[in-house]
């Protein structure tokens, strides 16, 4: 009963707020439509919140389980979980332990590079990612070389970034992100015309991407557009 009353009160509060929103506000002044619209919105938000909270509890439990056993493999899994949660600082130590214990596993070096990149330590990230690529340059479907290029660019090594992108494109061909990063590297090296060509190509490549990758491709096209006019 209390939950029902609480839900009803939340709907009334949401309805009051939604009526004040420009453009869509008048829709919520319609008695029945406004109430049901607010109720649907509250139900949707509550459902998403509950799902997110459940996922976080599962992740927290998994982190505790992995942290109790300090084998290199478990430490690598723990660090990878932290990277997935974007807790990059927390990821570094377990991933360093995983690399020390299993130096031939590309995944731990790759994840360590991503964590260091997230911590804004690009030179160390580049070293870890180069080591991962030396083991398997196709690791993570070639993402290891893309992150290496990102790290080298962040460290100010545009030529090394270009070399990493060339290696990746030999295996996978160009895509919106690789064209974007190549454009930035060429600009840093003073090749303005070639840089512009690459940035223009980002939009062209984005239009040819498959449907499930189109959202990500649009992001790179937008970033390339602003880089051209900057």
C-alpha positions in Angstrom: 0.0 0.0 0.0 2.8 2.4 0.9 4.5 1.7 -2.4 1.3 2.5 -4.3 0.9 5.8 -2.4 4.5 6.7 -3.0 4.2 5.9 -6.7 1.1 8.1 -6.9 2.8 11.0 -5.1 5.8 10.7 -7.5 3.5 10.8 -10.5 1.8 14.0 -9.2 5.2 15.6 -8.6 6.4 14.6 -12.1 3.2 15.8 -13.6 3.6 19.2 -11.9 7.2 19.5 -13.2 6.4 18.3 -16.7 3.7 21.0 -17.0 6.4 23.6 -16.6 8.5 22.3 -19.5 8.4 24.5 -22.6 6.7 23.1 -25.7 5.7 19.7 -24.2 4.1 21.2 -21.0 0.6 21.8 -22.5 0.3 18.1 -23.4 0.5 17.3 -19.6 -2.3 19.8 -18.9 -4.7 17.3 -20.6 -6.2 15.5 -17.5 -6.1 11.8 -18.4 -3.3 12.0 -21.0 -1.1 14.0 -18.7 -1.5 11.7 -15.7 -0.8 8.5 -17.7 2.1 10.1 -19.5 3.7 11.0 -16.2 2.9 7.5 -14.8 4.6 5.8 -17.8 7.6 8.1 -17.4 8.0 7.3 -13.7 7.6 3.6 -14.3 10.3 3.7 -17.0 12.7 5.6 -14.8 12.0 3.3 -11.8 12.6 0.2 -14.0 15.9 1.5 -15.4 17.0 2.5 -11.9 16.2 -1.0 -10.5 18.1 -2.6 -13.4 21.1 -0.4 -12.9 21.2 -1.0 -9.2 21.0 -4.8 -9.7 23.8 -4.7 -12.2 25.9 -2.7 -9.8 25.3 -5.2 -7.0 26.3 -8.0 -9.3 29.5 -6.2 -10.3 30.3 -5.4 -6.7 29.9 -9.1 -5.7 32.0 -10.2 -8.6 34.8 -7.7 -7.6 34.8 -9.0 -4.1 35.0 -12.6 -5.3 37.9 -11.9 -7.6 39.7 -9.8 -5.0 39.8 -12.7 -2.5 42.0 -14.8 -4.8 45.3 -13.1 -5.9 46.2 -15.4 -8.8 47.4 -13.5 -11.9 44.3 -14.6 -13.8 41.9 -13.4 -11.1 43.8 -10.1 -10.8 43.5 -9.7 -14.6 39.8 -10.3 -14.5 39.4 -7.9 -11.6 41.4 -5.2 -13.4 39.4 -5.7 -16.5 36.1 -5.3 -14.5 37.4 -2.0 -13.1 38.3 -0.9 -16.7 34.7 -1.8 -17.8 33.4 0.3 -14.9 35.8 3.2 -15.9 37.5 2.9 -12.5 40.9 3.3 -14.2 43.0 4.1 -11.1 41.6 1.0 -9.3 42.4 -1.1 -12.4 46.1 -0.4 -12.6 47.4 -2.3 -9.6 45.6 -5.7 -10.3 46.5 -5.5 -14.0 50.1 -4.9 -13.2 50.1 -8.0 -11.0 48.4 -9.9 -13.8 51.0 -8.8 -16.3 53.8 -9.7 -13.9 52.3 -13.2 -13.3 51.2 -13.9 -16.9 53.5 -11.8 -19.2 52.5 -13.6 -22.4 48.8 -12.8 -22.1 47.9 -10.0 -24.5 44.6 -9.2 -22.7 46.2 -8.1 -19.5 48.7 -5.8 -21.2 45.9 -4.4 -23.4 43.6 -3.7 -20.4 46.5 -2.2 -18.5 47.2 0.1 -21.4 43.5 1.1 -21.5 43.6 1.8 -17.7 46.7 3.9 -18.0 45.2 5.8 -20.9 42.1 6.5 -18.7 44.5 7.7 -15.9 46.1 10.1 -18.5 49.4 8.4 -18.4 49.8 8.1 -22.2 53.5 7.2 -22.4 53.1 4.2 -20.0 49.9 3.3 -21.8 51.7 3.3 -25.1 54.4 1.0 -23.7 51.8 -1.5 -22.4 49.8 -1.4 -25.6 52.8 -1.9 -27.8 53.8 -4.9 -25.8 50.2 -6.3 -26.2 50.4 -5.7 -30.0 53.8 -7.5 -30.1 52.0 -10.5 -28.7 49.0 -10.2 -30.9 48.3 -7.1 -33.0 44.8 -8.5 -33.8 43.9 -8.6 -30.2 40.4 -7.3 -29.4 39.6 -7.2 -33.2 42.5 -4.8 -33.7 41.4 -2.4 -30.9 44.9 -2.8 -29.4 46.4 -0.9 -32.3 43.7 1.8 -32.2 44.3 2.4 -28.5 48.0 2.4 -29.2 47.5 5.2 -31.8 45.4 7.1 -29.3 48.1 6.8 -26.6 50.8 7.8 -28.9 48.8 10.9 -30.0 48.2 11.8 -26.4 51.9 11.5 -25.7 52.7 13.8 -28.6 54.2 11.0 -30.8 52.2 11.6 -34.0 54.5 9.6 -36.2 54.2 6.5 -34.0 50.4 7.0 -34.0 50.4 7.0 -37.8 52.5 3.8 -37.8 50.0 2.1 -35.5 47.1 3.2 -37.6 48.8 1.9 -40.8 49.3 -1.5 -39.1 45.6 -1.6 -38.2 44.3 -0.5 -41.6 46.4 -3.2 -43.3 44.4 -5.8 -41.3 41.0 -4.2 -41.2 40.9 -1.3 -43.7 40.0 2.3 -42.7 37.0 3.1 -40.5 35.6 6.4 -39.1 37.7 6.3 -35.9 41.0 5.4 -37.7 40.4 8.1 -40.3 39.7 10.6 -37.6 42.8 9.8 -35.6 44.9 9.7 -38.8 43.7 13.2 -39.5 44.8 14.4 -36.1 48.2 12.8 -36.4 48.8 14.3 -39.9 47.8 17.7 -38.6 50.2 17.4 -35.7 52.9 16.6 -38.3 52.0 19.7 -40.3 50.3 17.9 -43.3 47.2 20.1 -43.4 45.9 19.0 -46.8 46.3 15.3 -46.0 44.8 15.8 -42.6 41.7 17.5 -44.1 41.3 14.7 -46.6 41.2 12.2 -43.8 38.8 14.2 -41.7 36.5 14.6 -44.7 36.7 10.8 -45.3 35.4 10.2 -41.8 31.9 11.2 -42.8 32.0 9.2 -46.0 33.1 6.1 -44.1 30.4 6.7 -41.4 27.7 6.5 -44.1 28.9 3.0 -45.2 29.0 1.5 -41.7 26.6 -1.3 -40.7 23.5 -0.4 -38.8 24.7 -1.6 -35.4 27.9 0.6 -35.7 26.2 3.6 -37.1 25.7 5.4 -33.8 29.4 5.2 -33.0 30.3 6.2 -36.5 28.2 9.4 -36.3 30.1 10.3 -33.2 33.4 10.2 -35.1 31.9 12.1 -38.0 30.8 14.9 -35.7 34.2 15.1 -34.0 35.8 15.2 -37.4 33.5 18.0 -38.5 34.4 20.2 -35.5 38.1 19.4 -36.0 37.9 20.6 -39.6 36.3 24.0 -38.7 38.5 24.5 -35.5 
